[in-house]
Amino acid sequence: MSYQAPASYIAFQATYPEVYAAYEQLGATVHAQGPLDEGTRSLVKLALAIGVGAEGAVHAHTRKCLAAGHSAEAVRQVVLLAIPTVGFPAAMAALSWVNDILEHKDAP
């Protein structure tokens, strides 16, 4: 079984194709600015998703971290690093979201 984007994400793409295209272009542009490689960017994006408490983004960026070659240990360390910044309860929620992906059979 391969990864399927959430239905709401797919519906957004179909309903607002121009907005989605602009969003994708913005993402590509900011990723190309600066020296960070894809693997480092994936960890940073995961940390940002944890910081704002965005479950779907934590799921997506966990997948991207794995696809970039990061281990489950590295991904979980990002969650641990969040504890002193976002607090224990928020980090534990993020850990459950990360584990949703790490423990799922079709994780990359």
C-alpha positions, 0 to 999 in steps of 0.5 A: 500500500502506498501513501495517499494524500488526505482527501481534503488536500486532494479536494483543495487541489481540484477546487482551487488549482491556481491557488495550489499552483501558487502555493507549490511555486512558493514552496519550490522558491523558498526551498531553493533559497540558501544552502540547506540540503533536502534532508536538513530542510525536511527536519526543519519543516518537521520542527516547524509543524510541531511548533505550530501543532499542525497534525497533518503537517507533522504527518506529511513532514515525517513522511518527507523526513523518512523519504530523505533518508532520516531514521525513525530515531532522528525524527523522534529526536526532533520531537524531543528537541521540541519539549523545552520550546513548545512544552511537554504536552504539545511534544507528546501530541507531536510524538503521537502524530509522528508515531502514526506514520512511523508505526504505519505499514506503508511508511516509506 
